[in-house]
Amino acid sequence: MAAQPLSRMLRRLLRSSARSCSSGAPVTQPRLGESARAASEELSRRRQFLREHAAPFSAFLTDSFGRQHSYLRISLTEKCNLRCQYCMPEEGVPLTPKANLLTTEEILTLARLFVKEGIDKIRLTGGEPLIRPDVVDIVAQLQRLEGLRTIGVTTNGINLTRLLPQLQKAGLSAINISLDTLVPAKFEFIVRRKGFHKVMEGIHKAIELGYNPVKVNCVVMRGLNEDELLDFAALTEGLPLDVRFIEYMPFDGNKWNFKKMVSYKEMLDTIRQQWPELEKLPEEESSTAKAFKIPGFQGQISFITSMSEHFCGTCNRLRITADGNLKVCLFGNSEVSLRDHLRAGASEQELLRIIGAAVGRKKRQHAGMFSISQMKNRPMILIELFLMFHDSPPANPSISSWDPLHVQGLRPRMSFSSQMVTLWKGCRVPQALLLAQQRLGSGCFQRHYTSRADSDANSKCLSPGSWAPAAPSGPQLTSEQLTHVDSEGRAAMVDVGRKPDTERAAVASAVVLLGPVAFKLVQRNQLKKGDALVVAQLAGIQAAKVTSQLIPLCHHVALSHVQVQLELDSTRHAVRIQASCRARGPTGVEMEALTSAAVAALSLYDMCKAVSRDIVLEEIKLISKTGGQRGDFHRA
């Protein structure tokens, strides 16, 4: 490689600069007793020097999409001194035998190799990295690697107060602390251990020693801690924190369910209601977080949107597990053992070829959020970090609850015109539409238009007959009270001008039976058209916003929130769709939710129709509605 001689010359220059100031390059190790400001200024000078004299980036760490991987995460151990519910069961998980874990020398050998090729940031993770006895020595050894700008650690904070002064002297420059609640009792429930006050003490110790910002990682889960978003954000008023709200992600053993995931947009909406002046901050190209600041606050908040808005296009991260496997994607199940090649005596060049081949195989992006949940991967404790729930309280049923979707094949029982018979048989129209026709047609599916003179006949057609509705919790309209029919039986738009504005919400669902072939392609995100689940989700959101343009007698509603969730059902080769809409206004959002679910289902059909025409749309129905004069409705 032509770049290697230049790269080696630069490293020799940097090595000499570390021993003396005469070259003009910044000193790499702050002297003992140096102030935090001087240390920070020296680090800035060093980074500026490296930026100005950067060598051409290694081809071994550049993938086929041109992404340059300059950030390496190294897991120091699989062990942990907590038993977080989202990470592992109370009894722990089977750990790799010690002989199969990387030794300290192997960790440093691999770190040297990666830094030589262009890695300029290393983060130490676990399990819990601070329970490793030689963690301070490892940091000190890494600090000696020329070209390495940042050494960080992700910790649960239990041992941080005791070790941080030594780690700082050794060269630790960045800290991430995992904390999912500010309630001590809830902390004990989540981690199954005491220690909340130790974590808080560790955060304040990091601030005292000059780390700015101190990053606090908070995995947000519906039904557990989403009610603490504002409390976490308020911490940034007087403290130099970067509170990072992380979308709940799937890994083996955490029983991931999209109903537990609180999306970035929903979190942002919640915080903006309290602080509408929230400002978006500029991001580095490879940043995983979307950063915001409340004007006048010392710190900031960020959102890591791995599930709802991936950042694969700028990903620059590689991972080495505690047992020595290289992972090029956190959500990928492809790994290569560097430990085995290292112990077999592989040369540096051979290791680079193995690393380069793995990086070269990295995909453009990880699977969609629903495919990820079906994919085999390590439990999170055996990769790194403290992010995932092993099991958790169920989602609030008032927000999202699925009916058992046991759908039977439907057969038309009424008399149709021959054209309608063909249409309904071919499409297997959802039962909700059949019932609606029965409601309006009293057994006759033909549409009835009448003049004033035919009002008696029309009233018969509008009579409810023997139809038995699902059990609602609110009052029901009689046929004479149908809001979109005037006193003479003609279609009419309701006048809502005098109705008071109230909070309205509605949830609707649909089921798409894809069949085994199309389902498998959707599950693996291998459709030629692209990610069907993401397209359907966006189509459902868009449809909710234009419902009044699609349904003639619907009023335009200024929606405050739309959420479309899709869940794979492998037992039926189906996708279950749930659409939720919220607004404040004089009219409800049932039609917006139903339109959203229906269009999401139609989009799935469109994405998959080239694979199979035997796709069935079923169970388009209203699950619940709240707000309005007629009361709430919750399907039994």
Steps between C-alpha positions, in 0.01 A plus 500: 500500500643835393364672807698286744843676475338841554296360785811356668686833460212681668500254790874546553445875505221464754707259712785748518258778586376303798852506650578864433334827421773603258317369192206731557254209531293484819604280789279190524498447879402783737746546788388402845330786680414687181169686519191368321501807272863449399435132436200587285699756301782252446254239377351754258846585364574132452177442313562803278850375419369155408229651280753709311748213455260210447632210294289347219244271658557125503337294225457216751261710709306643205195303388352459153276805555791730580439517876825549692496325836695710749321399821561168680305369799677232705315288756731431795278247674166321483453528877290762672430602859133575420220280367308747287167361384560631149841336473491158664293279732538518878714184512735639234590355161746223401836671471790413272774302678787728607747320275290600198493869589754747367799554727623849577790459257264379225273800556795737471641317196171537313462861616849585367417342166170686462649835609788454256238465223303811591288439812513822702235426762472196727218443747529234770178315573384177662313345680621759747854603400588654838489163678803386298797522744746640246266753336716796611812338355317428171402867471859606571633263234246623244594860575849427368367410154585783266207614289238407760309816584227375735477225761150460639317263730136398533423404859210439733670742742512275807883507525551833327560728801779276631679447169446819304795703641738219401333455161527871426871501581542194277342687207124439504341784304127415465238343727156352430297399806190281472206620707139418410313655792531777757283314751712292745231234554448461126878476456510200733210343311674541164853389597404261785773653715550808716728774374301800379688742724836357389408572137392856581821551698697375198325749272584789730859376537542504123369859490732597787801363309417710195339257257272703275261377397438198718276279289210327673342214304130439563313221322139613477227237535127542493340408830825531691678834475352708217334709772848621610599666171442850634683426825807381310489801268476733803835365627673683216396840635780525755732211409730446197323177402408354166194292586461252215159340459541165324224320311443153639667244270469122453760243608482135598317451825346844545160404356491807278157631414448812292217602733765560770706723272453875538610660175727803469217710357271416791771583755577825320131597496475442875802715578396776260166530676693605812777693321368615158814709446715183480780555246652246262881489516732427206627142475826343394464286189554171686296592807246246623307758701265782405591777744280778641543774756255690714605868484667609822572144614860395563473153351310343210280204411544253215304221336652177368254385235631155407151365437289782353768690305816297455836670437660216306606725212764674716586212736871497589491243783652155544473277805721235659320275747661376820564162337680665211240505224481793260148633438465753221135576590337502843183351347679249280550137596814465287823476702860397436736379773814712519597313816533168319716647223710689753565186702575302185791736435350710221723782385394862511439497125289183526291654778450810287376291209249326730384832643480655154292212368254531791470877459458455125200271560320759712153571362375842399260501796363268764156344461184693583388511863258211458748276320758569769265368765483165316876471449732280705764707679694494826336613822605858563709412806721290271553784251533819705303783662193490721208568272245224469218366709494125571139533605296797605158613615242489221421807299219719626189330361327832453771599254538189291340159542446236233190291475556131430501511121345162423346581166274252325456482126191699412232402252232734368158397630284765332385542146725707275514604144729264308768770482499552877514125568819475294655799674426388855601138442827601338602751766358341817389839628561553874218406733476855630391617154247219469349597833493864399308406185257296707458798732422734214327254270292277731599191307514657155847596386379727220547873559167688540448858381153639556310819441292673766194308391676171575598583854295216648672241284835651582438481873442125465834459325672690781343296779753304707320169452658203675858623491680446832783750555820438695464591865592869533541689824327818380145584391381388155322691228172380364441509126313830535814656655752418226704815483581498127138454384251785511132471598409410143759221466754686293874516565602814687809640666459562872531858622756493783541877525331525841657191655764556768860398437595191698783248500421219253679169446429188297669168430424277200650175376534287189649164408680411177535129425807484276553127456827322580709622202422870523512490880851355497624771264342774711641348818851496353460838328584342163224641281633663185280803562662562838398490866127426481439561870656846497314595180170380648566688822567825314196444274278455804628821659453693178150359447387611845603856416294511175192308612268794431614495137421130466173472696255760363306584818796504739609829653861602478669426833830651615659187641740541792636146471484198272662167577492195274639175641549174311558160655603180325291192578702200381234247598256645246752654257329829570575859590285661767457874471393742769445870433456758777394861446464792739365852455331780686190623325121488460492164319651158551786322325347154448507537123861617508601188694298266274632665184853476632470127575329428168752689285792342687346161416453599134861616482616162627290339227658726239853424622440124491266451203786413262577202724144380558147606409358279773520772763200564722408816690288426807370640827509870423328624813484767766659386825421802715411867500499758777363852523185658364139534611397143417746347746790262469510172313722201579453181303440210734 
